[in-house]
Amino acid sequence: MSDFWNFLVEHLSQFFTYTAFANFTIGHGLMILIGLIFIYLAIFKEYEPMLLVPIGFGILIGNVPFLPGLQIGIYEEGSVMNYLYFGVMKGIYPPLIFLGIGAMTDFSALISNPKLMLIGAAAQFGIFGAYMAALALGFLPEQAGAIAIIGGADGPTAIFLSSKLAPELMGAIAISAYSYMALVPVIQPPIMRLLTTSKERLIRMKPPRVVSRNEKIMFPVLGLLLTTFIVPSGLPLLGMLFFGNLLKESGVTKRLADTAKGSLIDVVTILLGLTVGASTQATTFLNGQSVGIFVIGALSFVVATTAGVLFTKIFNLFLKEGNKINPLIGNSGVSAVPDSARVSQVVGLEYDKTNHLLMHAMGPNVAGVIGSAIAAGVLLSFLG
């Protein structure tokens, strides 16, 4: 009988070593809590649910503790999660996301008023401000470049660049970028109110002119050639963005455009969000560098929003009365499409219920997407 009990205890003890309970740490508990917060914000506060639900659940998956060597962890070669994560590590998912973004984006507001592109460019100061902050905190130049792109408020771009420059920081960079993208409606309005006067908030802009079909078709072709001839390293992102837009605007590839902006981008978003979330294993994620990245990310969003609003105010000094730009759309140069443009609309309506800024804000908003991809290409050229 004693042999039986010894046998039973021995095997139960061995079984226990394989359970999550035996491998659980405080770090795992903290990350699981963060995952639950992401899911709560996505479902009950509706903060970017298409992103935060997959990322939040991925954090839960990545932080169920296990005994190393079972080939189930995202960092264990040969595991299913590792294969799914391949698209993140090699920068495959981000260009596919850009294909879908291009297929669902209307560039008419930018084409009708090209000077709005300057606002999108000004908001990219958040990237270079973050780069200098990262260097000051002791990050290597390559790591600083990958962290800096958080200031572009573009999750796929952040993942693409970090996969090339600092794959060891990808989890923290991606989580930071998507977290602050979701918090755009919280971060930006106080800055916009602080930097604008009552008179400036009431500026009415001329309705955008009607853009012809030929202009819409020419834009992705010319946009591709102009941007990639200057920054060839941005080709994977810019090429797919403009290709997706041509599918949309050509009028003869509707089925392809519908696939790109529908089922394709949905599948890639699920895989990207889930695997990025799962990459935040407590054993590799929780460290001082991750905290520093989150601090820099917050700073970069503040700098980008401030730069966009202040640039618009300065730009207005050179514009005639009647052609001035409402500085409340300066925030939309941050390329969280279409959330930052929606913030411009919401804040503008607070001061004038009839002054709709959304269509105007979409110009710098889509320019910010292009600008962040160009900035990523510039950083990759110098640091890659």
Order of alpha helices (4+ residues) and beta strands (2+ residues): alpha-alpha-alpha-alpha-alpha-alpha-alpha-alpha-alpha-alpha-alpha-alpha-alpha-alpha-alpha-alpha-alpha-alpha-alpha-alpha-alpha-alpha
